[in-house]
């Protein structure tokens, strides 16, 4: 039997997490402002690294299980874990998913957003819009007393109602002292199932939605995840605290 240990944060810990999440959100905002035709994904990585260093924070992803850059930048058919590099130059019409984590005073904040580079197709815009709404559908189910499956089901239902698919190989997660904590938060599942949501839990809800099928594959670098059918993919994420009054988005400003 798999033992799940879900950390419950104190009021003090939640305050520290808010600080980390604020920095992660601001770093993501700066990264998004840089998304323009002609910039390399490595340049965006450097913008975030400089900002977090200035604020006394550390990029959560740098060195994580051997990851060599500070953020993930995933373009078009790349779902997640795109490695910034000098050769990847953004062009008009790209959709660009940026995932930023900040480690500050012992806690992580984690968030992601898909940005549009210049002008793109109506189909790509619709995918991005639906994925964003999937995130808020999930957050809307993140009430104390509900279960993780209520979040999962809300995300899945909204995506599939718009004829998209949710990635199943990768999921959301708890976040706090560690970048990835219990519980896992899938973007698919059955309402009323899974761990119960309790006040003090902090989770990263992160829909990954594909225009085509849900299948993905990992490239030879052992990081970059792409859609198996080469279709477009979008990704949004917030760190959310479960409170007695309801869910609170900690990565505000995204």
C-alpha positions as CSV (number, residue, x, y, z in Angstrom):
1,X,0.0,0.0,0.0
2,X,1.4,3.4,-1.0
3,X,1.7,5.7,2.0
4,X,0.8,9.3,1.2
5,X,2.2,12.0,3.5
6,X,0.6,15.3,2.8
7,X,2.2,18.3,4.6
8,X,-0.1,20.7,6.3
9,X,1.3,24.3,6.5
10,X,0.9,26.5,9.5
11,X,-0.1,30.2,9.2
12,X,3.6,31.1,9.4
13,X,4.5,28.7,6.7
14,X,1.8,29.9,4.4
15,X,3.1,33.5,4.9
16,X,6.6,32.3,3.8
17,X,5.1,30.5,0.8
18,X,3.3,33.6,-0.2
19,X,6.6,35.4,-0.4
20,X,8.1,32.6,-2.6
21,X,5.0,32.5,-4.8
22,X,5.0,36.3,-5.3
23,X,8.6,36.1,-6.6
24,X,7.7,33.2,-8.9
25,X,4.7,35.1,-10.2
26,X,6.7,38.3,-10.9
27,X,9.5,36.3,-12.6
28,X,6.9,34.6,-14.8
29,X,5.4,38.0,-15.7
30,X,8.8,39.3,-16.7
31,X,9.4,36.2,-18.8
32,X,6.1,36.7,-20.5
33,X,6.9,40.3,-21.4
34,X,10.0,39.1,-23.1
35,X,8.1,36.7,-25.5
36,X,8.6,38.4,-28.8
37,X,9.7,37.3,-32.3
38,X,13.5,37.0,-32.5
39,X,14.3,36.3,-28.8
40,X,15.9,33.0,-27.8
41,X,14.5,30.9,-25.0
42,X,17.9,31.1,-23.4
43,X,17.6,34.9,-23.2
44,X,14.3,34.5,-21.4
45,X,15.9,32.1,-19.0
46,X,18.6,34.7,-18.2
47,X,16.0,37.4,-17.5
48,X,14.4,35.2,-14.8
49,X,17.7,34.1,-13.3
50,X,18.8,37.8,-13.0
51,X,15.5,38.8,-11.3
52,X,15.5,36.0,-8.8
53,X,19.1,36.5,-7.9
54,X,18.4,40.2,-7.3
55,X,15.6,39.3,-5.0
56,X,17.7,36.8,-3.0
57,X,15.8,33.7,-4.4
58,X,17.0,30.6,-6.2
59,X,15.3,29.2,-9.3
60,X,13.6,26.0,-8.2
61,X,14.4,24.1,-11.3
62,X,18.1,24.7,-11.6
63,X,19.9,21.5,-10.8
64,X,16.7,19.7,-10.0
65,X,17.3,16.0,-10.9
66,X,20.1,17.3,-13.2
67,X,18.1,20.0,-15.0
68,X,20.6,22.5,-16.4
69,X,18.6,25.7,-16.8
70,X,16.6,28.0,-14.6
71,X,13.1,27.7,-16.1
72,X,11.2,25.6,-18.6
73,X,10.3,27.1,-22.0
74,X,8.1,24.8,-24.1
75,X,7.2,26.0,-27.6
76,X,4.2,24.8,-29.7
77,X,4.1,21.0,-29.6
78,X,6.4,20.9,-26.5
79,X,4.1,20.1,-23.5
80,X,6.5,20.8,-20.6
81,X,10.2,20.7,-19.6
82,X,11.5,22.5,-22.7
83,X,15.2,23.3,-22.0
84,X,16.1,26.9,-22.9
85,X,18.8,27.2,-25.5
86,X,20.4,29.8,-27.7
87,X,19.3,28.1,-30.9
88,X,15.6,28.2,-30.1
89,X,14.4,31.5,-31.5
90,X,10.8,32.5,-31.1
91,X,8.8,33.4,-34.1
92,X,5.5,35.0,-34.9
93,X,2.6,32.7,-34.1
94,X,4.4,30.5,-31.6
95,X,2.6,29.6,-28.4
96,X,5.2,29.6,-25.5
97,X,4.6,27.8,-22.2
98,X,6.9,29.1,-19.5
99,X,7.2,27.3,-16.1
100,X,8.9,29.2,-13.3
101,X,9.7,28.1,-9.7
102,X,11.2,30.2,-7.0
103,X,12.8,29.0,-3.8
104,X,12.9,31.6,-1.1
105,X,13.3,31.3,2.7
106,X,12.9,27.6,2.6
107,X,9.8,27.4,0.4
108,X,8.9,27.0,-3.3
109,X,6.4,28.8,-5.4
110,X,5.5,27.3,-8.7
111,X,3.6,28.7,-11.7
112,X,3.2,28.5,-15.4
113,X,1.5,30.3,-18.3
114,X,1.3,29.9,-22.0
115,X,2.0,33.1,-23.9
116,X,1.4,34.0,-27.5
117,X,4.3,35.3,-29.5
118,X,2.9,38.1,-31.7
119,X,-0.2,37.0,-33.6
120,X,-1.2,33.4,-34.0
121,X,-4.1,31.3,-35.4
122,X,-7.6,31.4,-33.9
123,X,-7.2,27.6,-33.2
124,X,-4.0,28.2,-31.1
125,X,-5.7,31.1,-29.3
126,X,-8.7,28.9,-28.5
127,X,-6.4,26.2,-27.0
128,X,-4.6,28.7,-24.8
129,X,-7.9,30.2,-23.6
130,X,-9.5,26.8,-22.8
131,X,-6.4,25.7,-20.9
132,X,-6.4,28.8,-18.8
133,X,-10.1,28.2,-18.0
134,X,-9.3,24.6,-17.2
135,X,-6.9,25.9,-14.5
136,X,-9.7,28.1,-12.9
137,X,-12.2,25.2,-13.2
138,X,-9.7,23.1,-11.1
139,X,-9.2,25.9,-8.6
140,X,-12.9,26.3,-8.3
141,X,-13.2,22.7,-7.1
142,X,-10.3,23.1,-4.6
143,X,-12.4,23.5,-1.4
144,X,-11.6,22.0,1.9
145,X,-13.7,18.8,2.3
146,X,-13.6,18.1,-1.4
147,X,-11.2,15.5,-2.8
148,X,-8.3,15.7,-5.3
149,X,-10.5,13.9,-7.8
150,X,-12.9,16.8,-7.8
151,X,-10.2,19.1,-9.1
152,X,-9.1,16.4,-11.6
153,X,-12.6,15.9,-12.9
154,X,-13.3,19.6,-13.3
155,X,-10.2,20.1,-15.4
156,X,-10.9,17.0,-17.6
157,X,-14.5,17.8,-18.2
158,X,-13.8,21.4,-19.3
159,X,-11.0,20.4,-21.7
160,X,-12.9,17.5,-23.2
161,X,-16.1,19.6,-23.6
162,X,-14.0,21.7,-26.0
163,X,-12.7,18.6,-27.8
164,X,-9.2,18.8,-26.4
165,X,-7.4,16.2,-24.3
166,X,-5.5,16.4,-21.0
167,X,-2.0,14.9,-20.6
168,X,-2.1,11.9,-18.3
169,X,1.6,11.0,-18.0
170,X,2.4,14.2,-16.0
171,X,0.3,15.8,-13.2
172,X,0.1,18.6,-10.7
173,X,1.5,18.1,-7.2
174,X,1.8,19.4,-3.6
175,X,4.4,22.1,-3.2
176,X,6.1,23.7,-0.2
177,X,9.5,22.9,1.4
178,X,10.0,20.5,-1.5
179,X,9.2,21.4,-5.1
180,X,7.1,18.2,-5.4
181,X,5.2,17.0,-2.4
182,X,2.2,14.8,-1.9
183,X,-0.5,14.7,-3.1
184,X,-0.3,14.1,-6.9
185,X,-3.0,16.2,-8.6
186,X,-3.9,14.7,-12.0
187,X,-5.8,16.6,-14.6
188,X,-8.1,13.7,-15.2
189,X,-10.1,11.5,-12.8
190,X,-13.3,10.8,-11.0
191,X,-15.0,13.3,-8.7
192,X,-15.2,12.2,-5.1
193,X,-12.1,10.1,-5.3
194,X,-8.5,10.6,-4.0
195,X,-7.1,12.3,-0.9
196,X,-9.4,14.8,0.9
197,X,-8.5,18.4,0.7
198,X,-7.6,19.8,4.1
199,X,-7.0,23.4,5.3
200,X,-3.2,24.1,5.2
201,X,-2.5,22.0,2.1
202,X,-0.7,23.8,-0.8
203,X,-0.9,22.3,-4.2
204,X,0.2,23.2,-7.7
205,X,-2.8,22.8,-10.1
206,X,-1.4,22.6,-13.7
207,X,-3.5,21.6,-16.6
208,X,-1.5,20.4,-19.7
209,X,-3.9,20.4,-22.6
210,X,-3.3,19.1,-26.1
211,X,-5.1,20.0,-29.3
212,X,-4.8,16.4,-30.4
213,X,-4.5,13.2,-28.4
214,X,-3.3,13.0,-24.8
215,X,-0.3,10.8,-25.6
216,X,3.2,12.3,-25.2
217,X,6.8,11.2,-25.6
218,X,10.1,12.3,-24.0
219,X,12.9,13.3,-26.3
220,X,16.4,12.0,-26.1
221,X,17.5,14.7,-23.7
222,X,15.4,12.9,-21.1
223,X,13.5,16.1,-20.3
224,X,11.6,17.6,-23.3
225,X,8.1,16.3,-23.4
226,X,6.3,16.6,-26.7
227,X,2.9,15.6,-28.0
228,X,3.0,12.2,-29.7
229,X,1.0,13.4,-32.7
230,X,2.8,16.8,-33.0
231,X,-0.3,18.8,-32.1
232,X,-0.1,22.0,-30.1
233,X,-0.1,22.0,-26.3
234,X,-0.7,24.6,-23.7
235,X,0.1,24.7,-19.9
236,X,-1.1,26.9,-17.0
237,X,-0.3,26.5,-13.3
238,X,-1.0,28.2,-10.0
239,X,0.2,27.4,-6.5
240,X,-3.0,27.3,-4.4
241,X,-3.6,27.1,-0.7
242,X,-6.6,25.2,0.7
243,X,-8.1,27.4,3.4
244,X,-11.2,27.1,5.5
245,X,-12.7,30.1,3.5
246,X,-11.9,28.5,0.1
247,X,-8.9,28.2,-2.2
248,X,-6.4,31.0,-2.3
249,X,-4.1,31.6,-5.3
250,X,-0.7,32.2,-3.9
251,X,1.0,32.9,-7.3
252,X,-1.0,36.1,-7.8
253,X,-0.3,38.3,-10.8
254,X,-0.1,35.4,-13.3
